[in-house]
Amino acid sequence: MTSDAFLGLIGKSINDIPEYLLTLISVLTDTAFAFLPALICWSAFRKFGGMPVIGFVLGLMLVSPALPNAYAVADINSGVEPIIAFGFIPIVGYQGSVLTALVVGFLGAKLEKKLRAIMPNALDLIFTPFFVLLSMMITGLLILGPLLHFVEAGLVTVVTQLIDIPLGIGGLLIGFIYPLAVMTGMHHLFIMIETTMLANTGFNPLITLCAMYGFANAGTCLGITVKAKKSTVKVTGASATATQLLGVSEPALFGVVMRYSTKPLYVMIACSAVGGAILSLLNVQANSYGLAVVLSPLMYIYDWSQLLAYLVVSVIIFVAAFIITYLFAVPKEVMVEEDEVKVRNAV
C-alpha cells in the first residue's frame, strides 16, 4: 500500500501520506512480526497440551522491552550491546526467532503437563504457571536461545547462499528440492526459514522459488485431466486442479500426478525447477508469505516489475507443464475408458 509503485499509480508519494496514517499502517502490518515469538509459543502450548496463555506470556518474555533488541544488537551503528551473563552468555531479545520460540514452547508445554500431574490442586493455579515461566525463561534466555540462534542463523545462511548461487542455479535447486520436500512432509521446515528471513530482511525470496511447484503441479494435473478418458480421473483431476490453484497441493500430487506413473512427476519437478531458475535470474522476491498459486501475486504488488515478472513466469510454467504432460506424460492407465476396463476385468 505504501510502495512507490502503488502510490505512483494514483499520483501520490510517501510524503503525501500523513504521519499518523503511516504509523497506523505500521501497527497493522508489523505488530505480528514484532511479537512473533509470543504467537509461536502460544501455538506450541496449544498444540502440545499446555495452557496457551502461559505460552503467550512466555513468548512475550523472549521479546521483553527490558532485553536488548536483537535487531539493534545486530546493527553495528546502534551502539546497543547484549547483556553478558556469567561472563560469557549473551542475553538479547529474540525478535524474529522462530526456532527458539518453538522449542521453548514445546518444552514448556511438556513441563506444565508434568507439573500439573504432581502438583496439589490447592497449589496448582499459582505455582504451576510460576515454575513453568521461571524455568523456561531461564532455559530460553540462557541456554536454548544462544544455542538455537546459531542453528537458526546457520539454516537461514545456508538457504540464502543457495538462493544466491549465480546463473539461476540456486533457484533451480530449490525449485527441484521443494516438490520432493512436499512428498516427504519436510516442506513445513521451509516455513520457519521463510518467517525468519521475512522478519529479518522484509523479503522472502524462498517462497518465490518454491511457489513454482504449485503452478507446475496444477498444470501437470490439468494435462492428465483433460486428456484422460476415465471419467473418475476427469472428476478427480478437475477437483484436484482447482484445489491446487487455491493452494492445497496434496490431492493433485498424490491423487493424480503420482498415482499412475512417474512420468508426470518428472515433468512437474522439471517445470518447478526451471521456474525457480528463471525467477532467480530475474531476482524476484516476495515481501510476505502464506499465499499460494492464484493468490500468490498479492505478495509482489509492492513493485510492478516484480509483479509482472512473477505473473509471466507463473503462467509460462503452468502452460508448459500442461502442454508437456498432455503431449508426452499422460499415463496409459487413464487412457482406457471405463467400459473397456469392465470388459477386461470380466474376461
Secondary structure, DSSP 8 states (H G I E B T S, - for coil): --SHHHHHHTT--GGGS-HHHHHHHHHHHHHHHHTHHHHHHHHHHHHTTS-HHHHHHHHHHHT-TTS--HHHHH-TTS----EEETTTEEE---TT-HHHHHHHHHHHHHHHHHHHHHS-HHHHHHHHHHHHHHHHHHIIIIIIHHHHHHHHHHHHHHHHHHHT-TTTHHHHHHHHHHHHHHHHTTTHHHHHHHHHHHHHHS-BHHHHHHHHHHHHHHHHHHHHHHH---HHHHHHHHHHHHHHHTT--HHHIIIIITTS-SHHHHHHHHHHHHHHHHHHHTT--BS--S--GGGGGGGGTT-HHHHHHHHHHHHHHHHHHHHHIIIII--GGGGS-HHHHHHHHH-
